[in-house]
């Protein structure tokens, strides 16, 4: 396993975070399209990514969205028009513009039984990547909860032990519901990971994670260690209050 390449990008607030992450995404997309003719991205849910997607919606002149392949890192076990759906959020803030061709958007069918949804999404990944090898996203967008979860990988979840599947169904005890999520195996195959972290409620966890504090070792977010990829942390001022001079 190659040493993990980690970079921390400090910005003022969530809006600045979206702007900076958007600029870097577009440059990454440009290089990927030039090298391989396509750009494969796994989207995150949540309020901070929503600002990024809204900004992407205004960038049609800066990238070839027709060459983008859009996937999702996780999904709630709900229909695509449900208020909690990650697909609905990404669609309303960006994808409904039609810039990315519909056939290039690969959603998780959260309206199905969660185990069926996970199995069908794994089949989608195999078909889209044209291989049964672990899919390698050009970038996986991720957030971080105050409890150290990322995607729908929560502390003490059995999903953290899944070592073969690309996608899994997981029961989230604290929320009392099922989620469908990419596994650590899949996320750690990404060529790049962008963590988007905003808000003072994340500050203590962020410090523990970035300083490799002992209590952070068991957190799901610490388990995202791409075997041959770079990790960039985009953090706003509120989230970075306990980082010192990092």
Secondary structure, DSSP 8 states (H G I E B T S, - for coil): ----EEEEEEESSHHHHHHHHHHHHHHHHHHHHHHHS-EEEEE--SHHHHHHHHHHTT-GGGS-GGGEEEEESEEESS-TTSTT-HHHHHHHHTGGGS-S-GGGB----TTS-HHHHHHHHHHHHHHHHTSSS----SEEEE---TTS-BTTB-TT-GGGG--S-SEEEEEETTTTEEEEEE-HHHHTT-SEEEEEE-SGGGHHHHHHHHTT-GGGTTSGGGG---TT-EEEEEEETTTTTTSTT-
